[in-house]
């Protein structure tokens, strides 16, 4: 194999694929990236057995062939080569090394045979549809923060992607929850998505897809079945296993009859929560919201360090109410509000609170209270 490639292109592509490779691997081949040259194209592929990313780029290939090299080391070498360099990659079938040349720089990397490299076959993907990159990014951005990191409840370690609604008013819905907060967003149902199975896309896959979206104008092709999902974004193809579990009936958690409505300027609210929470303890992080007509008082009391209060003018006309929340969770949700005004619908100090954008925009958030 002998191939010449532009440094900027190779660096960008390696940047996409090498992230999948775990730094610590008990199986040596999983630490490598598969490099294949044929028909004036160079393809790079990396996998962790649950997730596989392949990217193809233009290259001048004198002779075709393939090999595998350590992913992170290969990426670091290319990253440190000078801008504008033409990189020549050469592998000799008899010697298990890949030679890398650029200008006066010479490297040789130990290789492992391509035959050992695992292939994450997608199998039959039953449903296929296209989504705008900006919509996909919005779906991820608005729900990702609520994905659980608790490994024991593995079925919460991803975004639940499914169809919702009935008849003509069907949507593509993304939901994530960690038991303390829940995020839900609806997008118009793309053509081809009707009847798709509900799938749980793992946290790592979600993060990779989000990072691969570099052009908001692009189209993303999504193909899925009960066990796998494939995203095609320009020259990048990402295949991932799905979480094999049942997502809980989240609809039961979303409050329907919360009658106390608080309307607040998002920026002022976010800044005030951030300021008073400076006092809160790392463990508790509790902030108290005391609501009365037209007024919200935020307060934090920490026996070890002191107390803080801040008053905001708000729209609130219901009975006075004192309720506590984890300040970090409150800030996470406030950060998702896309407009200038947030609407909080409350019931009582022990029941979940519903948070929405005043202009709704198809997204809603649920936050469990805490004792203060």
N, C-alpha and C positions, 0 to 999 in steps of 0.2 A: 504494500500500500504506500502510495506517495501522493500527497495532496498539499496544495498551497491555499491559504485562507487569510483573509483580512483580520487583523487583530481585534478591531472594534466589534466585528460581527461575532467572532469566536468567543470573545469575552462576554458579550451580551447573552449568547446562547448557553454558555457554560454557567453563567450566573443563574439562569433559569433552572437548569437541570441539577447542578451540584447540591442545591439546597435540600433535595430529597434525601441525599445520602447522609445517614447518621454518622456522627464523628467516631463513635465507638461501635465497632462491628465484630461479632464473634465469627461471622462468615466472611472471609477476606474478599470474595468476589463482590459482595454488596457494598464494599468501600470504593468500588471502581465505577467508571463511566464507560459505556460501550461506544466506541468510535468507529463509524462505518463510512467508507468513501465509495461512491459509485455514481456514474452518470452526472458528473459535474455538480454533485451534491455531497455534503458531509452531514451525517446524522449523528446526534449524541443522545444517548439514552441512559437514564439512571433509575434505580428502583430500591425500595426498602421492603419489598414483597407485598405491601398493602397498597402502594402507590407507585405509579410509573410515569415518568415524564420523558417525552421524546421531542427533540427539536431538530429541524432540518434547515441547513443554510447553504447558500451558494458557495462553491469552491472550485478550484481548478484541480481535477484529479488526473494525474498521469497514469497511475495504476490503481485499480480498485482493491478493496480488502477491508478487513476489520480486526480490531483488537480491543482490549479493555485496559485502562490505566487508572491509578488512584485519583479519584475525583477532586478532592480538596487540593492536592498538590498540583495537579494539572491546572486548576483554576488559579491558584496563587502564582504559578509561573507566568501564565498568560496575562494576569493582572499587572505583574511587575515589568513586563516587556514594554518598550517605548511605544507611544501613540503612533499610529500610521504604519506600524511594522507589518511586513508580509511574513506570515509564519508557515514554515514548511514542516509537515508531519510525515515521518517516514518509518514504516515498520517492515522489518525483514522477517518473513515467515520462519526462518531457521533459528533466529535469535529472539528470545522473549523480551525484547525491549522496543520502546518507541522513541525515535530520535526527534527532538524538537529544535528547529533552527530558526533564528530571526536575527538578521544583521550579523553581529559578531558573537551573539549568544548561542550556546550549545547546551542542550540538556538531553539526558537519556533517562527514561522512566521504565521501571520493571513492569512487565505486563502479565496478564493472566489470559488464558485462551477464551475466545468468544463462546465456545461450546458450553462453558460452565455458567454463562450469564443467564439468570432466570428470565422467563418471558411471562408477563402478566396478561395472559390471553383474555380479551374482553368477552369472548363467547358471543352468544346471540343477544343483541340489545334490542329490546322489544319496542321502545318508544324513542322518537327523535324529534327535536324541535330546536328552534333558533331563538336566542334572546339577545337583545342589545347589551353591549358591554356595560354601559352606564346603569342599566336596570339590574344586571347581575351584581355589579359592584354595590349598588344601593341595597339590594337584598342582603348581601353579606355584611356590609357596614352597619346596618340597622339591627342585626340579630347576633352577630358574632360575639359581642361582649357578654351575652347571657349564656353562652355554651358552658356546660359544667366541666370542671377539671377533675372531678371525683371519679377515680377509675372503677370503684365498686358499682357505680350506677352508669355503666358503660353506655347504655342506651341514651343517655343525655349528653354524651360527648360529641355532639354534632348538631347540624341544622336539619330539622325535619322538613323535607321538601315534598309537597303533595298538592293535590287539587282540592279546592274548597268552594263552597257555595253550591247553588243548584241551577239547573236549566241554563238560561242564557247568561246569567250573572256568575259564571264560574271564574275563579282566580287561580293563579299559581301562588301558593302560600309557603313562606318560610317561617319556621317557629324554632326558638331555642329557649331553654330554661335550665336553671341550676337548682330549682326548688325555692330560691329566695326571690328571684325576679324572672320575668318572662318577657320575651320580645316576639312580636308577630308582625309580619308585613305581607301585604297582598299586592300582586302585580296582575295585569290583564293576562288571561290564559293564552299562551302562545299556541299557534296552529300545530297540531301533532301531539300536544301534551295531554289532551283529553284521555281519560281512562288509564293514565300512568299509575304505577304502584307508588304508594307513599314510601319514600326512602330517607334514611338518615345518613347524611354526608359527613364523614369524620372531620374533626377539628383541624387536623394537619392538612387535609385536602382543601378545606375551605380557605385556609391561610395561603396555600400555594396558588389557588385559583385567583384569589384577591391580588396577589403580587404579580401574577401573569397579565393582569389587565392593565396595559400601559396606554391604550388608546380607547378613550370612551366612545368613539364613533364606531368601533369594530363590532362585528357580530360574533357571537359565541354559539357554536353548535353543541348541543347537549344530547347525548344518547344514553339511555339507561335501561336496566332490567332490574329484577329483584335483588341481584347480588353485586352488580358493578355499575359504574357510571363513567362516561367518557366525555371530556370537554375538549373541543378543538378551537384554539384561538390562534388565528393566522397560521404560522408554521409550527406551532406547539401543540402536541397532543398529550393530554393528561388522562391516564386511566386509573381508577381507584376502586378498591373494594368498598362496599357499603357496610355500615354497622348492622350486624345481624341481631336485631332485637326489636321490641315493640315500644314505640314512643307512647308515653302515657296520654290519657284523654285530657289534653290541656284545656279543652273548652270548659271543663268543670271549674277551673281556677279563675277564669275571666269573669269578674263581677258584672252582673247585669243591672242591679238595682241600687247602685251607689248614688244617693240623692244629694250629697253635699258637694257643691262644685266650687273649686278654687281656680281662679284665672290669674296667672302671674306672668310678668315679663321674664322670659327665659334667662336673658343675660344677667339681670339683677338677682334673680333667684339663685342661679348657678354660682355667682360671685359670693353671695351672702353665705350659702352653704359651705363653700370652700373656705371662707374666712373663719366662721365659727368652728369648723371642724378641725382647725389647727390645734385646738385645745384637747380634742378627743383622744382617748387612749387607743393605742394600736389594736388592742384586743376588742374593745367595745365599739368604737367608731359611731356611737349613737348620737343622733341629733334630734331634738324635740321641736315639733311644729305646734305652736299654740295659735289656734285660729279663732278670731272673733270678727264682728262686722267690719269689713273693709281693711282688716289688719292681720298680718302674720308676724309672729315673733319666733325667731329661730333661736334656740339656746342649747348650749352644751355645758355639762358640768362634769369635771373630772376631779375626783377627790385628791389625786396626786399632784395636779398642776394648776387647777383654777377653774374659771368659768368664762363663758362668752355669750353675749346675746346680740341680736341684730333685728331691727324692726323693718318690715316692708309694707308699703301700701299695696293692697291687692283687691281683686273683686271677689268678695265672699259675703253671702247674705244668709247663710244657714245658722243653725245653733252652734255655739262655741264648741270647739273640739281640740283636745290635746292628743297628738299621735307621734310616735317615734319611728325613725328609720335609720338604717345603716347609711352613714353619710357618703361612703364610697359608692354604694349602689345607687343612691339618689343622684350623685354627680354623673355616674355612668349613663343613667337614663336621661338626665337633663341634656347631656351631650348629643343625644340622638335626635332631639327635637329640631326639625329643619327650619321651622318658621321662627318668629320673634316671640310668640306667645304660647305658653304651655297651659293645658287644662288638666287639673287633678280632680278625679271624682272619688270622694271618700265616703265611708259608711260609719265606721266606729274604730276605736283604737286597736281592736283585735282583728280587723278584717282587711283583706288585700285592697290596695288602692290602684285605680286605673289611671294611667297617664297617657295623654294624647297631645298631638299638635293641634292648635286651634283649627287649622285648615285640614286636619285629619291626614290626608295624603296616604291613606291605606295602611298606616302603621299604628300599632298600639303597644303599650307596655304595662305590665302588672308588677307591683312591688309589695312584698310582704312586710308588715310593720314589725317593729321590735319594741320590747318593753323599755321605758326610760324612767 
